[in-house]
Amino acid sequence: MDMKLVSLNIWGAKMGTAFTEFVEEQKSSTDIFCFQEVFNSPRTDIPESGETRIHIFEELKAILPDFSAEFFPIQKGLDLNGDVDFEVEVGHAIFVRTSTPIISSGQVFTRGKRDGGKRGEGWQNIPTALSYVRIPFGKRMLSVLNFHGIPFPADKLDTEARLEQSRRILEFLEGEKGEIILAGDFNLMPDTESVSMFEPLLRNLIKEYDITMTRSEINPYYGTPEQQNFADYTFVSKGIAVSNFTVPADCVASDHLPMILEFS
C-alpha cells in the first residue's frame, strides 16, 4: 500500500497562514502528519500568546476533518517565548487519515516526566517524549513515532542526557513488532553518536538522500555564523520501501523544513 507521511516542527504556527496553507496543500495526498511544537489551550479568550497560536491543535482538527487527531501534551505553562501564567500545553500531534484505523497510541517520556519543567526556566529543561500510533500496514503493523528532542545546549552536540534519550528510544523500539517510522526534530547534528545509535536498526533518510538542510530560511540564525543546517531526521526500518523522500528547501511554513516521505 502506498502512503505518505509529513513531519514538521510547526514553531507554534508562528508563521500563520504560511503554515496553514502548507497543511491545506498537503492534506489531499497525505496519510499521516507528525507535528512538533503544537499548542493546545482551553482559554478561548486568548487567541495568541508570544506569537504562538495556542489553539493550533483545534485549528488543525478543523483543517483536517478526514483525519483522526491525537494530541500528546509534554509541558504546561509555556508559549514559544517561555513561561506564561494561563492554562496552555505544548506537545506533539499525530493526524492519521480516517481510512486507516489507529490500533493503539501512546507516549513514552525520554527525559523527565509530563509537566516536569521547572517554573522560571522556560524551555531550558523541558521534558522530552516519544509519541506513537500503531496502524495496520498490509499484513503487518506500522509504528509511527513522533519525537522532539532536548533543545539545550543549543550546539546540538552529544551530552549524556541526549545519549540517554536515544537509548530510551531504542529500548522502546526493541519491543515494537512490525515496521517503524521514527521522525521529528531531534535537535541533533548529523555526526553525533546520539544520531548514529539508530543506524544499525534503522535507515537514516537524511543521510541516505544527502539532505543538506532541515532548517528553513526564516529561522532566526539563517545567514549568520550561528546558522545550523540540521535538527530533523526521519528513520525507517528496513522493511519500509521508500519511493521518495524530500525536504523542500523553499518552504516557509516554519523555521524548520518539512520532511516528506512516500513509502510502501
C-alpha positions as CSV (number, residue, x, y, z in Angstrom):
1,M,0.0,0.0,0.0
2,D,1.3,3.4,-1.0
3,M,1.4,6.0,1.8
4,K,2.7,9.5,2.5
5,L,3.9,11.0,5.8
6,V,4.8,14.6,6.5
7,S,6.8,15.6,9.6
8,L,7.3,19.2,10.7
9,N,8.2,21.2,13.8
10,I,5.4,23.8,13.3
11,W,7.0,26.5,15.6
12,G,3.7,27.0,17.3
13,A,2.2,28.0,14.0
14,K,4.0,31.3,14.3
15,M,4.0,31.7,10.5
16,G,0.2,31.8,10.5
17,T,-1.3,31.4,7.0
18,A,2.0,30.2,5.5
19,F,1.8,27.2,7.8
20,T,-2.0,26.5,7.5
21,E,-1.7,26.9,3.7
22,F,1.1,24.3,3.6
23,V,-1.2,21.9,5.5
24,E,-4.1,22.6,3.1
25,E,-1.8,21.9,0.2
26,Q,-0.5,18.6,1.6
27,K,-3.7,17.1,3.1
28,S,-5.2,15.6,0.0
29,S,-2.1,13.5,-0.7
30,T,-1.0,12.8,2.8
31,D,-2.0,9.9,5.1
32,I,-0.1,10.8,8.3
33,F,1.1,14.1,9.7
34,C,3.6,14.2,12.6
35,F,3.8,17.7,14.2
36,Q,6.0,19.0,17.0
37,E,5.7,22.3,19.0
38,V,1.9,22.0,18.9
39,F,-0.1,24.1,21.4
40,N,-3.5,23.5,23.0
41,S,-5.4,25.6,25.4
42,P,-9.0,25.9,26.9
43,R,-8.6,29.7,27.1
44,T,-10.8,30.8,24.2
45,D,-10.4,34.4,25.2
46,I,-6.7,34.4,24.3
47,P,-6.1,33.7,20.6
48,E,-2.3,34.1,20.7
49,S,0.5,34.5,23.2
50,G,4.0,35.5,22.3
51,E,3.4,34.9,18.6
52,T,2.2,31.4,19.5
53,R,-1.2,30.2,18.2
54,I,-2.2,28.5,21.4
55,H,-5.3,26.8,19.8
56,I,-3.4,25.4,16.8
57,F,-4.3,21.8,17.7
58,E,-8.0,22.6,17.4
59,E,-7.4,24.6,14.3
60,L,-5.6,21.7,12.7
61,K,-8.5,19.4,13.6
62,A,-10.8,21.8,11.6
63,I,-8.4,21.9,8.7
64,L,-8.0,18.1,8.7
65,P,-11.6,16.8,9.2
66,D,-10.9,13.5,7.4
67,F,-8.1,12.6,9.9
68,S,-8.1,11.1,13.4
69,A,-6.3,13.5,15.7
70,E,-4.1,12.6,18.6
71,F,-2.5,15.3,20.9
72,F,0.3,14.3,23.3
73,P,1.0,17.0,25.9
74,I,4.5,17.4,27.2
75,Q,4.6,20.6,29.3
76,K,2.1,23.1,30.6
77,G,2.5,26.8,31.1
78,L,4.7,27.7,28.1
79,D,4.4,29.6,24.8
80,L,7.3,30.0,22.3
81,N,8.9,32.7,24.4
82,G,8.8,30.9,27.7
83,D,6.7,30.8,30.9
84,V,3.1,32.1,30.9
85,D,0.5,32.3,33.7
86,F,-2.5,30.8,32.0
87,E,-3.5,27.2,31.0
88,V,-1.8,26.1,27.9
89,E,0.1,22.9,26.9
90,V,2.8,22.2,24.3
91,G,3.3,18.8,22.8
92,H,3.1,16.6,19.7
93,A,0.3,15.8,17.4
94,I,-0.3,13.0,15.0
95,F,-3.0,13.0,12.4
96,V,-3.9,9.8,10.6
97,R,-6.4,9.6,7.7
98,T,-9.6,8.1,9.0
99,S,-9.5,5.3,6.3
100,T,-6.5,3.9,8.3
101,P,-7.6,2.8,11.8
102,I,-5.4,3.5,14.8
103,I,-4.8,0.3,16.6
104,S,-3.2,2.0,19.6
105,S,-1.4,5.1,20.6
106,G,0.6,6.5,23.5
107,Q,3.6,8.4,24.8
108,V,6.9,7.4,26.4
109,F,9.0,10.1,28.1
110,T,12.7,10.1,27.2
111,R,13.7,12.8,29.7
112,G,11.8,13.7,32.8
113,K,8.1,13.4,33.1
114,R,5.0,15.3,31.9
115,D,5.0,18.9,33.2
116,G,8.4,18.2,34.8
117,G,9.9,21.5,33.6
118,K,10.7,24.0,36.3
119,R,8.8,27.2,36.6
120,G,11.0,30.1,35.6
121,E,13.3,28.1,33.3
122,G,11.1,28.2,30.2
123,W,12.3,25.7,27.6
124,Q,15.7,25.1,29.3
125,N,14.8,21.8,31.0
126,I,11.6,20.8,29.2
127,P,10.8,17.1,29.3
128,T,11.0,15.2,26.1
129,A,8.9,12.3,24.8
130,L,8.3,9.9,22.0
131,S,4.6,9.8,20.9
132,Y,3.4,7.0,18.7
133,V,0.5,5.4,16.8
134,R,0.3,1.9,15.6
135,I,-1.6,1.3,12.4
136,P,-2.2,-1.7,10.0
137,F,0.3,-1.8,7.2
138,G,-0.8,-4.5,4.7
139,K,-0.4,-7.8,6.6
140,R,2.0,-6.1,9.1
141,M,1.8,-3.4,11.7
142,L,3.4,0.0,11.4
143,S,4.6,2.0,14.4
144,V,4.8,5.7,13.6
145,L,6.9,7.5,16.2
146,N,6.9,11.3,16.5
147,F,9.8,12.9,18.5
148,H,11.1,16.2,19.7
149,G,14.5,16.1,21.4
150,I,16.3,18.1,24.2
151,P,16.7,21.7,22.9
152,F,19.7,22.7,25.0
153,P,22.7,23.0,24.8
154,A,21.9,24.8,21.5
155,D,25.0,23.4,19.8
156,K,23.1,20.2,19.2
157,L,26.1,18.0,20.1
158,D,26.2,14.9,22.3
159,T,25.5,15.2,26.0
160,E,24.9,12.4,28.5
161,A,21.2,13.4,28.6
162,R,20.9,13.2,24.8
163,L,22.7,9.9,24.7
164,E,20.3,8.6,27.4
165,Q,17.4,9.9,25.4
166,S,18.5,7.9,22.3
167,R,19.0,4.8,24.5
168,R,15.4,5.1,25.8
169,I,14.1,5.4,22.3
170,L,16.0,2.3,21.3
171,E,14.6,0.4,24.3
172,F,11.1,1.2,23.1
173,L,11.9,0.2,19.6
174,E,13.1,-3.2,20.7
175,G,9.6,-4.0,21.9
176,E,7.9,-3.0,18.7
177,K,6.6,-5.6,16.2
178,G,6.3,-4.8,12.5
179,E,7.7,-1.8,10.7
180,I,8.9,1.5,12.1
181,I,9.0,5.1,11.1
182,L,10.7,7.5,13.5
183,A,10.6,11.2,12.6
184,G,10.8,14.6,14.2
185,D,13.0,17.4,15.5
186,F,15.8,15.7,17.3
187,N,17.8,18.9,18.0
188,L,21.0,17.0,17.0
189,M,23.8,17.4,14.5
190,P,24.3,14.5,11.9
191,D,27.7,13.4,13.2
192,T,26.6,12.8,16.8
193,E,26.6,9.5,18.5
194,S,23.1,10.3,19.6
195,V,22.1,10.0,15.9
196,S,24.4,7.2,14.8
197,M,23.0,4.9,17.6
198,F,19.9,4.4,15.5
199,E,21.6,3.4,12.3
200,P,22.3,-0.3,13.0
201,L,18.5,-0.7,13.3
202,L,17.0,2.0,11.0
203,R,17.8,3.7,7.7
204,N,18.7,7.4,8.2
205,L,17.0,9.0,5.3
206,I,18.6,12.4,5.9
207,K,22.0,10.8,5.3
208,E,20.8,8.4,2.6
209,Y,19.2,11.1,0.5
210,D,22.1,13.6,1.0
211,I,19.8,16.2,2.6
212,T,21.9,19.3,3.3
213,M,19.5,21.4,5.4
214,T,16.4,20.8,7.6
215,R,16.1,24.4,8.9
216,S,14.3,27.0,6.8
217,E,15.5,30.4,5.6
218,I,13.2,32.1,8.1
219,N,14.9,30.6,11.2
220,P,16.4,33.4,13.3
221,Y,20.0,32.3,12.6
222,Y,19.8,31.9,8.9
223,G,22.8,33.5,7.2
224,T,24.6,34.2,10.4
225,P,27.7,32.5,11.9
226,E,25.3,30.7,14.3
227,Q,23.4,29.1,11.5
228,Q,22.8,25.4,12.0
229,N,21.6,23.4,9.0
230,F,20.3,20.3,10.8
231,A,17.9,19.3,13.6
232,D,15.3,17.0,12.0
233,Y,15.6,13.3,11.0
234,T,13.5,10.6,9.5
235,F,14.4,7.0,10.2
236,V,12.7,3.9,8.7
237,S,13.0,0.2,9.3
238,K,14.5,-2.0,6.6
239,G,11.1,-3.4,5.6
240,I,9.8,0.0,4.5
241,A,10.1,0.6,0.7
242,V,10.9,4.3,0.3
243,S,9.6,5.6,-3.1
244,N,10.6,9.2,-2.4
245,F,11.9,11.4,0.4
246,T,12.2,15.2,0.1
247,V,12.9,18.2,2.3
248,P,11.7,21.1,0.3
249,A,14.1,24.0,0.9
250,D,11.7,26.7,-0.3
251,C,9.1,26.0,2.3
252,V,8.5,28.9,4.8
253,A,5.7,27.3,6.9
254,S,8.1,27.2,9.9
255,D,11.7,27.8,11.0
256,H,12.1,24.0,10.2
257,L,11.6,22.4,6.9
258,P,9.0,19.6,6.4
259,M,10.2,16.1,5.8
260,I,8.0,14.3,3.2
261,L,8.2,10.5,3.0
262,E,6.4,8.4,0.4
263,F,6.6,4.7,1.1
264,S,5.0,1.3,0.9
